[in-house]
């Protein structure tokens, strides 16, 4: 009986707590237009560190620790949102079919892009850092497999949520443009 009362009390408290606010990841538009070497490309689900894959927005403290605050959450699963932003941006830059994994079209894409992020963090020093590797490999055509490292830093005027989101969008734009250049003439 006591166990049931405790469960009901916890459920009642959870129901009374205010829902967290949500912050959407918005893509930064690219002015870059390139001629693609491929007709289609698939962006595999972007691999993120645990802290960056969580709904909570991560920031670095002055002590170098990674902190989160659950009062504001990302509006979408970060891996899904970032994968879609990169696929959309690549499609716009290359003016070709680019889609996320699982591949939404019949047949194989010409190439697959695999992105593995090692750091994606709003630093205490006012810099948003995005680093890792991306891999491009031919699936549907003979395309030279390649691996590329990236280390992108974008300034933030402060640690506000809008500054973090803007810097993250700018960093993802730089990454998308770098990937597009590997797929272009």
Secondary structure, DSSP 8 states (H G I E B T S, - for coil): -HHHHHHHHHHHHHHHS---EEE------------BS-SEEEE---B--HHHHSSEEEEE-TTS-EEEEEEEEESS-HHHHHHHHHHHHHHHHHTSEEEESS--SSS--SEEEEEEEEEEEE-TTSEEEEEEEEEEEESSS----EEEEEEEEEE-SSS-HHHHHHHHHHHHHHHHHHHHHHTB-
